[in-house]
């Protein structure tokens, strides 16, 4: 039979749980600011959003880069399956539709965090490495999806780069944000680029 908890143990457990809640609140606050377009908020702004003191932010994180790295990891873990699960069966048209839908849905889930990660990557080697690792996962996924069409091509590397760009989160962001591509035309625009890169007509 275990001994009953002492007041000191209860107090310690309470402080630990409160600290964990506050730490998560800080992470959630940064992600929320990213979602609202504040890509490089100050510690004071994050603290205000989280409802904690600015001092508390640095109680849980070494610096803003450490906070950004943690927040980005939390968001990407929420969409982890997108980097590994994809329907690779079917005809070219079926595989094309599947991966375009997959990337657009992923973009819709993490667009704001992805922008924040690019800013954080300029100041943090850790974040930069994670950005490149995830880009690599998506790149390999793209190549595997069209291996049938890519094999034996003399210009395989060029074709790989073209379809990788077309399906990249950066490429989708460019189409929507800078090129002002209507959402209703987004999938068709990506599909056209991939068909042209692989020399496959409609």
C-alpha positions in Angstrom: 0.0 0.0 0.0 1.5 3.3 -1.1 1.9 6.1 1.4 -0.5 9.1 1.2 0.8 12.1 -0.6 2.2 14.9 1.6 1.2 18.5 1.2 4.7 19.2 -0.2 4.2 16.5 -2.9 0.8 17.9 -3.8 2.2 21.4 -4.0 5.1 20.2 -6.2 2.7 18.3 -8.5 0.5 21.3 -8.8 3.4 23.6 -9.8 4.6 21.1 -12.3 1.1 20.8 -13.9 0.7 24.6 -13.9 4.1 24.9 -15.5 3.2 22.4 -18.3 0.0 24.2 -19.0 1.7 27.6 -19.2 4.4 26.2 -21.4 1.8 24.8 -23.8 -0.1 28.1 -23.6 3.1 29.9 -24.8 3.5 27.4 -27.7 -0.2 27.7 -28.7 0.1 31.5 -28.5 2.9 31.6 -31.0 1.1 29.3 -33.4 -2.1 31.4 -33.0 -0.1 34.5 -33.9 1.4 32.7 -36.9 -2.2 31.9 -38.0 -3.1 35.6 -37.8 -0.1 36.6 -39.9 2.3 37.7 -37.2 5.3 35.8 -38.4 7.9 37.3 -36.1 6.2 38.4 -32.8 8.1 39.6 -29.8 8.4 37.7 -26.6 6.1 40.4 -25.0 3.5 39.8 -27.7 3.6 36.0 -27.2 3.3 36.5 -23.5 0.3 38.7 -23.9 -1.4 36.2 -26.1 -0.6 33.3 -23.8 -1.8 35.2 -20.7 1.6 34.8 -18.9 4.4 37.2 -18.0 7.2 37.8 -20.5 9.6 36.4 -17.9 7.6 33.2 -18.0 8.3 32.8 -21.7 12.1 32.5 -21.0 11.5 30.3 -18.0 10.2 27.6 -20.4 12.4 28.4 -23.4 16.0 29.4 -23.9 15.2 32.1 -26.4 12.6 32.9 -29.1 14.3 30.5 -31.5 13.9 27.7 -29.1 10.2 28.6 -28.7 9.8 28.7 -32.5 11.5 25.4 -32.9 9.2 23.8 -30.3 6.0 25.4 -31.8 6.9 24.3 -35.3 7.6 20.7 -34.1 4.2 20.7 -32.4 2.4 21.8 -35.5 4.2 19.4 -37.8 3.5 16.5 -35.4 -0.2 17.2 -35.8 0.1 16.6 -39.6 2.8 14.0 -39.4 0.8 11.4 -41.4 0.8 13.7 -44.5 4.5 13.2 -44.8 4.2 9.4 -44.9 0.7 8.3 -46.0 -0.3 8.8 -49.6 -2.3 6.6 -52.0 0.2 5.4 -54.6 -2.1 3.1 -56.5 -4.1 3.7 -59.7 -3.7 5.3 -63.0 -1.6 8.4 -63.6 -4.7 10.6 -63.4 -5.7 9.0 -60.1 -2.2 9.3 -58.6 -2.0 12.9 -59.9 -5.4 13.9 -58.3 -4.4 12.1 -55.0 -1.1 13.9 -54.5 -2.5 17.3 -55.5 -5.4 16.9 -53.1 -2.9 15.7 -50.4 -0.6 18.7 -50.8 -3.4 21.3 -50.9 -4.9 19.9 -47.7 -1.5 19.9 -46.1 -1.0 23.5 -47.2 -4.3 24.5 -45.7 -3.4 22.9 -42.4 0.1 24.4 -42.0 0.5 27.4 -44.3 0.9 29.9 -41.5 3.3 27.8 -39.6 5.3 27.0 -42.7 5.8 30.8 -43.2 6.8 31.2 -39.6 9.3 28.3 -39.9 11.0 30.0 -42.9 11.5 33.1 -40.9 12.7 31.2 -37.9 15.1 29.1 -40.1 17.1 32.3 -40.9 18.0 32.5 -37.2 18.1 28.9 -36.1 20.1 26.0 -37.5 17.8 23.6 -35.8 14.7 25.0 -37.5 16.5 25.2 -40.8 17.5 21.6 -40.6 13.9 20.6 -39.8 12.5 22.6 -42.7 14.9 20.8 -45.1 14.2 17.4 -43.6 10.5 17.8 -44.1 11.0 19.2 -47.6 13.0 16.1 -48.3 10.2 13.9 -47.1 7.8 15.5 -49.5 10.3 15.5 -52.3 10.8 11.7 -52.0 7.0 11.3 -51.8 6.5 13.2 -55.0 9.2 11.2 -56.9 7.7 7.9 -55.7 4.2 8.9 -56.8 5.4 9.4 -60.4 8.2 6.8 -60.5 6.4 5.0 -63.4 6.4 8.2 -65.5 10.0 9.2 -64.4 11.9 6.0 -65.0 14.0 5.8 -68.1 13.7 9.5 -68.9 16.8 11.2 -70.1 15.8 14.4 -68.4 14.7 12.7 -65.2 16.4 15.1 -62.8 14.9 18.1 -64.5 11.4 16.6 -64.5 11.8 15.7 -60.8 12.7 19.3 -59.9 9.7 20.6 -61.9 7.1 18.4 -60.3 8.7 18.9 -56.8 8.4 22.7 -57.3 4.8 22.4 -58.5 3.8 20.3 -55.5 5.9 22.2 -52.9 4.2 24.2 -50.1 6.2 27.2 -51.2 4.9 26.8 -54.8 1.3 26.6 -53.6 1.8 29.6 -51.4 3.3 31.5 -54.4 0.3 30.7 -56.6 -2.2 31.7 -54.0 -0.5 34.7 -52.4 1.6 36.3 -55.2 0.2 35.0 -58.5 -3.3 35.5 -57.1 -4.5 32.1 -58.4 -8.1 31.6 -57.5 -8.6 28.6 -55.2 -11.0 27.2 -57.8 -8.1 27.0 -60.3 -5.3 25.9 -58.0 -5.5 22.2 -58.6 -5.9 22.6 -62.3 -2.8 24.9 -62.4 -0.7 22.4 -60.5 -1.9 19.5 -62.6 -1.0 21.4 -65.8 2.5 22.0 -64.6 3.0 18.4 -63.7 1.6 17.1 -67.0 3.8 19.5 -69.0 6.9 18.5 -67.0 6.2 14.8 -67.6 5.0 15.4 -71.2 1.6 13.9 -70.6 -1.4 15.4 -72.3 -4.9 15.7 -70.9 
